[in-house]
Amino acid sequence: MTNREVIALTEKHVANTYGRFPVAIVRGQGRRVWDADGRAYLDFTSGLAVCNLGHCHPNVVAAIKAQAEKLIHISNLYHIETQSELARLLTENSFADKAFFCNSGAEANEAAIKLARKYFSNKGEGRFQVITMEKSFHGRTLAALAATGQKKFQAGFEPLLEKFTYVPFNDVPALKAAVNGQTAAVMIEPIQGEGGVNVPSDEYLKGVKEVCKKAGALLIYDEVQVGMGRTGTLFAYENYNVAPDIMTLAKGLAGGVAIGAMLATDEVAAAFTPGSHASTFGGNPLATAAGIAAIKTMLGENVLDNCRKSGGYLFRKLEELKSKYHFIKEVRGKGLIIGMELAEGIKGGDIVKECLGKGLLINCVGDKTLRFIPALTVTTEEIDEMLGTLEGVLAGVK
């Protein structure tokens, strides 16, 4: 089918929940994708930080093929070899002792919220308040939506689940003022992605941890977007050396296959017992086999080192653009999640559309922050190619 034919089929049969660009992507390899008409695009969105190893990485593809020929699905009534192995890899490389698997970031965050409340219920304390940050994004299911500190995502779905409180990001005094005897957890993205690529001060997460410790509350990190190597370390919290009690993952965890995970310490994880939480497809053989291949590739093929080096190069080049174009207000980020904030009146969405027309996929969040989240395997040559296209568009901005 052509782009036009796919679009017509989508419009007729698929729920209209996405503002889609008028192309149908049908193939991907490395950092490039192709549409149904055969046109190639340099992809600096990587499926919204999902394809951290690039599209169709051979190690992930081989693992999927091998597992699909052996066992695609079996229920969690039985032990699953690949699930156990992926859990081992995640816990041995993080603060955690246990892993719970699901299918998405929103599900992982739902599990984290449930676990925090169950933990205190089991202790007889009945704490239920969860404090999150303004401009945060935790998903679109009802509890995750209530945790999200952005009204634009919540509009039309009220009344929201109760007992969520929002405070400014990167503001420890505001957090201290919000904590009380009913606070079960503080839930935070170490770096806010959808909120505009907001990076905390070096001491912020340490201050958050101290507030939680003093209040006896749990600390939850939502690393759905910034985990799995995106910031140059396997998990974003490693940049700040402040471990949580619970952490959520998804997106880049299985090289493009749908999966989510919630990690926790033994003490906290013990609050979940058989029957207290579950997921039919969570941790299925196919997804966890892909996850094993993805994490082994990330740890064994200098992917993290490339992320740091390429991320530093991209950041410096974007700073050079900032010095050249007055409407670029700020460049911020870490590793290969970088945002470039534009001045009021400059429409980031228009820049994204023009780049698309020139064969480049980028993204805009918060209306005015261009977000660059390419595969962690991106090369400096591809970064230069992207910059050449981007600058050609920026040169026409008035």
SULCORWO-V630879 format. One record per pair of residues at least 12 apart in sequence whose C-alpha atoms are under 7 Angstrom apart, sorted by the first residue. I is the first residue (numbers start at 1). J is the second residue. D is the distance in whole Angstrom. If there is no record, write none. Layout:
i->I j->J d->D
i->I j->J d->D
This chain:
i->1 j->36 d->6
i->2 j->36 d->5
i->2 j->37 d->5
i->3 j->23 d->6
i->3 j->24 d->5
i->3 j->36 d->5
i->3 j->37 d->6
i->6 j->24 d->7
i->23 j->35 d->6
i->24 j->36 d->6
i->28 j->55 d->5
i->28 j->56 d->7
i->29 j->54 d->7
i->29 j->55 d->5
i->29 j->56 d->6
i->30 j->54 d->4
i->30 j->55 d->5
i->30 j->56 d->7
i->30 j->57 d->7
i->31 j->43 d->6
i->31 j->54 d->5
i->31 j->55 d->6
i->31 j->375 d->7
i->31 j->378 d->7
i->40 j->359 d->7
i->41 j->359 d->4
i->41 j->360 d->5
i->41 j->361 d->7
i->42 j->359 d->6
i->42 j->360 d->5
i->42 j->361 d->6
i->43 j->360 d->6
i->43 j->361 d->5
i->43 j->374 d->7
i->44 j->361 d->6
i->44 j->362 d->5
i->44 j->372 d->6
i->44 j->373 d->6
i->44 j->374 d->4
i->45 j->361 d->6
i->45 j->362 d->6
i->45 j->363 d->6
i->45 j->372 d->6
i->45 j->373 d->5
i->45 j->374 d->5
i->46 j->373 d->6
i->46 j->374 d->5
i->46 j->375 d->6
i->49 j->225 d->6
i->49 j->251 d->6
i->49 j->252 d->6
i->49 j->373 d->6
i->50 j->251 d->4
i->50 j->252 d->4
i->50 j->255 d->7
i->50 j->256 d->6
i->51 j->252 d->6
i->51 j->255 d->5
i->51 j->256 d->5
i->51 j->375 d->6
i->52 j->252 d->5
i->52 j->255 d->6
i->52 j->375 d->5
i->52 j->376 d->5
i->53 j->255 d->6
i->53 j->375 d->6
i->53 j->376 d->6
i->53 j->377 d->6
i->54 j->375 d->5
i->54 j->377 d->7
i->59 j->293 d->6
i->60 j->255 d->6
i->60 j->290 d->5
i->60 j->293 d->5
i->60 j->294 d->6
i->63 j->289 d->6
i->63 j->290 d->6
i->63 j->293 d->6
i->64 j->286 d->6
i->64 j->289 d->7
i->64 j->290 d->6
i->67 j->286 d->6
i->67 j->289 d->7
i->68 j->286 d->6
i->71 j->285 d->7
i->72 j->285 d->6
i->72 j->286 d->5
i->73 j->284 d->6
i->73 j->285 d->6
i->74 j->284 d->7
i->75 j->280 d->6
i->76 j->280 d->7
i->80 j->285 d->7
i->82 j->285 d->6
i->82 j->288 d->6
i->82 j->289 d->6
i->83 j->283 d->5
i->83 j->284 d->7
i->83 j->285 d->7
i->83 j->288 d->5
i->86 j->288 d->6
i->86 j->291 d->7
i->86 j->292 d->5
i->87 j->99 d->6
i->95 j->243 d->6
i->96 j->263 d->6
i->96 j->264 d->5
i->96 j->265 d->5
i->97 j->264 d->6
i->97 j->265 d->5
i->97 j->266 d->5
i->98 j->263 d->6
i->98 j->264 d->6
i->98 j->265 d->6
i->98 j->266 d->6
i->98 j->269 d->7
i->99 j->261 d->7
i->99 j->262 d->6
i->99 j->263 d->4
i->99 j->264 d->7
i->100 j->261 d->6
i->100 j->262 d->5
i->100 j->263 d->6
i->101 j->260 d->6
i->101 j->261 d->4
i->101 j->262 d->6
i->101 j->282 d->5
i->101 j->283 d->5
i->102 j->259 d->6
i->102 j->260 d->5
i->102 j->261 d->6
i->102 j->279 d->6
i->102 j->281 d->7
i->102 j->282 d->4
i->102 j->283 d->6
i->103 j->258 d->6
i->103 j->259 d->4
i->103 j->260 d->5
i->103 j->281 d->7
i->103 j->282 d->6
i->104 j->250 d->6
i->104 j->258 d->6
i->104 j->259 d->5
i->104 j->260 d->4
i->105 j->139 d->7
i->105 j->224 d->6
i->105 j->249 d->6
i->105 j->250 d->5
i->105 j->260 d->5
i->106 j->138 d->6
i->106 j->139 d->5
i->106 j->140 d->7
i->106 j->141 d->6
i->106 j->144 d->6
i->107 j->260 d->7
i->108 j->248 d->6
i->108 j->249 d->7
i->108 j->260 d->6
i->108 j->261 d->6
i->108 j->262 d->5
i->109 j->138 d->7
i->109 j->144 d->6
i->109 j->248 d->6
i->110 j->143 d->6
i->110 j->144 d->6
i->111 j->262 d->7
i->112 j->246 d->7
i->112 j->262 d->7
i->115 j->271 d->7
i->115 j->272 d->7
i->116 j->184 d->6
i->116 j->185 d->7
i->117 j->184 d->6
i->118 j->271 d->6
i->119 j->268 d->6
i->119 j->271 d->5
i->122 j->271 d->7
i->127 j->182 d->5
i->127 j->183 d->6
i->127 j->184 d->5
i->128 j->163 d->7
i->128 j->182 d->6
i->128 j->183 d->6
i->128 j->184 d->5
i->129 j->163 d->5
i->129 j->164 d->6
i->129 j->182 d->6
i->129 j->183 d->5
i->129 j->184 d->5
i->129 j->185 d->7
i->130 j->163 d->7
i->130 j->164 d->5
i->130 j->165 d->6
i->130 j->183 d->6
i->130 j->184 d->6
i->130 j->185 d->5
i->130 j->186 d->6
i->130 j->187 d->7
i->131 j->164 d->6
i->131 j->165 d->5
i->131 j->166 d->6
i->131 j->185 d->6
i->131 j->186 d->5
i->131 j->187 d->6
i->132 j->147 d->6
i->132 j->149 d->7
i->132 j->165 d->6
i->132 j->166 d->5
i->132 j->167 d->7
i->132 j->186 d->6
i->132 j->187 d->5
i->132 j->188 d->6
i->133 j->149 d->6
i->133 j->166 d->5
i->133 j->167 d->5
i->133 j->168 d->6
i->133 j->169 d->5
i->133 j->188 d->6
i->134 j->149 d->4
i->134 j->150 d->7
i->134 j->166 d->6
i->134 j->167 d->6
i->134 j->168 d->5
i->134 j->169 d->6
i->135 j->149 d->5
i->135 j->150 d->5
i->135 j->195 d->5
i->136 j->148 d->5
i->136 j->149 d->5
i->136 j->150 d->7
i->136 j->192 d->6
i->136 j->195 d->6
i->137 j->149 d->7
i->137 j->194 d->6
i->137 j->195 d->7
i->142 j->161 d->7
i->143 j->161 d->6
i->146 j->160 d->6
i->146 j->161 d->6
i->146 j->164 d->7
i->147 j->164 d->6
i->149 j->166 d->6
i->170 j->200 d->6
i->170 j->201 d->7
i->170 j->204 d->6
i->172 j->204 d->7
i->172 j->207 d->6
i->172 j->208 d->6
i->176 j->211 d->6
i->183 j->217 d->6
i->184 j->217 d->5
i->184 j->218 d->6
i->185 j->217 d->5
i->185 j->218 d->4
i->185 j->219 d->6
i->185 j->220 d->7
i->186 j->218 d->6
i->186 j->219 d->5
i->186 j->220 d->6
i->187 j->219 d->6
i->187 j->220 d->5
i->187 j->221 d->6
i->187 j->222 d->7
i->188 j->220 d->6
i->188 j->221 d->5
i->188 j->222 d->6
i->189 j->221 d->6
i->189 j->222 d->5
i->189 j->223 d->6
i->190 j->221 d->7
i->190 j->236 d->7
i->190 j->237 d->6
i->191 j->226 d->7
i->193 j->225 d->7
i->194 j->365 d->6
i->195 j->365 d->7
i->195 j->366 d->6
i->196 j->339 d->7
i->196 j->365 d->6
i->196 j->366 d->6
i->196 j->369 d->6
i->197 j->332 d->7
i->197 j->333 d->6
i->197 j->338 d->7
i->197 j->339 d->5
i->199 j->332 d->7
i->199 j->333 d->6
i->202 j->240 d->7
i->205 j->242 d->7
i->206 j->242 d->6
i->218 j->245 d->6
i->219 j->244 d->5
i->219 j->245 d->5
i->219 j->246 d->6
i->220 j->244 d->6
i->220 j->245 d->6
i->220 j->246 d->5
i->220 j->247 d->6
i->221 j->244 d->6
i->221 j->246 d->6
i->221 j->247 d->5
i->221 j->248 d->6
i->222 j->247 d->6
i->222 j->248 d->5
i->222 j->249 d->7
i->223 j->247 d->7
i->223 j->248 d->6
i->223 j->249 d->5
i->224 j->248 d->6
i->224 j->249 d->4
i->224 j->250 d->5
i->224 j->251 d->6
i->225 j->251 d->6
i->227 j->249 d->6
i->228 j->252 d->6
i->228 j->253 d->6
i->229 j->304 d->6
i->230 j->335 d->6
i->230 j->336 d->6
i->230 j->337 d->6
i->230 j->376 d->7
i->231 j->334 d->5
i->231 j->335 d->4
i->231 j->336 d->6
i->231 j->337 d->7
i->232 j->304 d->5
i->232 j->305 d->7
i->232 j->307 d->5
i->232 j->308 d->5
i->232 j->335 d->5
i->233 j->304 d->6
i->245 j->264 d->6
i->245 j->265 d->6
i->246 j->263 d->6
i->246 j->264 d->4
i->246 j->265 d->7
i->247 j->262 d->6
i->247 j->263 d->5
i->247 j->264 d->6
i->248 j->261 d->6
i->248 j->262 d->4
i->248 j->263 d->6
i->249 j->261 d->5
i->249 j->262 d->6
i->253 j->291 d->6
i->253 j->294 d->7
i->254 j->287 d->7
i->254 j->290 d->5
i->254 j->291 d->4
i->254 j->294 d->6
i->255 j->290 d->7
i->255 j->291 d->7
i->255 j->294 d->5
i->257 j->287 d->6
i->257 j->290 d->7
i->258 j->287 d->7
i->259 j->287 d->6
i->303 j->376 d->6
i->303 j->377 d->6
i->306 j->376 d->7
i->306 j->377 d->6
i->307 j->335 d->6
i->307 j->336 d->6
i->307 j->376 d->5
i->307 j->377 d->7
i->308 j->335 d->5
i->310 j->379 d->7
i->310 j->380 d->6
i->311 j->335 d->5
i->311 j->336 d->5
i->312 j->335 d->7
i->314 j->383 d->7
i->318 j->331 d->7
i->319 j->331 d->6
i->327 j->342 d->6
i->327 j->343 d->5
i->328 j->340 d->7
i->328 j->341 d->6
i->328 j->342 d->5
i->328 j->343 d->6
i->329 j->341 d->5
i->329 j->342 d->5
i->329 j->343 d->6
i->336 j->373 d->6
i->336 j->374 d->7
i->336 j->376 d->7
i->337 j->372 d->6
i->337 j->373 d->5
i->338 j->371 d->6
i->338 j->372 d->5
i->338 j->373 d->7
i->339 j->369 d->6
i->339 j->370 d->5
i->339 j->371 d->5
i->339 j->372 d->6
i->340 j->369 d->5
i->340 j->370 d->5
i->340 j->371 d->7
i->341 j->368 d->6
i->341 j->369 d->4
i->341 j->370 d->6
i->342 j->368 d->5
i->342 j->369 d->6
i->346 j->368 d->7
i->347 j->367 d->7
i->347 j->368 d->6
i->348 j->364 d->6
i->348 j->367 d->6
i->348 j->368 d->5
i->348 j->369 d->7
i->348 j->370 d->6
i->349 j->364 d->6
i->349 j->367 d->7
i->351 j->393 d->7
i->352 j->364 d->7
i->354 j->393 d->7
i->355 j->389 d->7
i->355 j->390 d->7
i->355 j->393 d->7
i->360 j->386 d->7
